């Protein structure tokens, strides 16, 4: 009779053989998923027998992870700012570093928010959940991503306050907002082939590499920052997540657009992660 401990040992060995970093951690998460328990309970059940269905579910999950599929996609969810979000290969896996943008956005009150390239909706929906009186619009070019975002909005009870629309950045956006946020694609075209397999093989390329002729990774910022002042209310704020070494270039774009009080903010690792700016107070 197989025990949970046997599955865990097998799983760790298979993931290490496949070159998966953090094999022990990932195997524990996948075992918890197969057993239908919280990850922090795995140690308590290691001596328990497992049935055939649990064994099969775990083997499928380990095989998927050995092919570098992200854990969040395998288990179907990722925790972000204390809430669970549905994750599929149609959206970026919400990452802890992006919580830097959430913290910065929540430093000032807002009633309306626009999320450009909303993906799973993690940014927009987290902000709405934290601000019960706020309403928001999330746009994305991918219909599949919007379906994921709508599912997350329903699951979090936010569907009435979150409008989700297919749009190429501002193309279908009307009105003005207190806050505009975005985690746009920012990987340079020449860097794409060097990304980890978890990104390159399993996450949507359009959410990683911006469309643009120069291939620099800055194309999305050029569009967003140039047009944002038109959609910001007086003294409204724009916050964007950035890639490695892009802070100065994004700051320069914001200055050229007439934005003020520009700040570059670092994540928990000390890496520049978010650039924030404010629109003028008015005429």
Secondary structure, 3 states (H helix, E strand, C coil): CCEHHHHHHHHHHHHHHCCCCCHHHHHHHHHHHHHCCCHHHHHHHCCCECCHHHHHHHHHHHHHHHCCCCHHHHHCEEEECCEEEECCCCCCCCCHHHHHHHHHHCCCCCCEEEEECCCCCHHHHHHHHHCCCCEEEEEECCHHHHHHHHHHHHHCCCCCCEEEEECCCCCCCCCCEEEEEECCCCCCHHHHHHCCHHHHCCCCHHHCCCCCCCCCCCHHHHHHHHHHHHHEEEEEEEEEECCCCCHHHHHHHHHHCCCEEEEEEECCCCCEEEEEEECCCCC
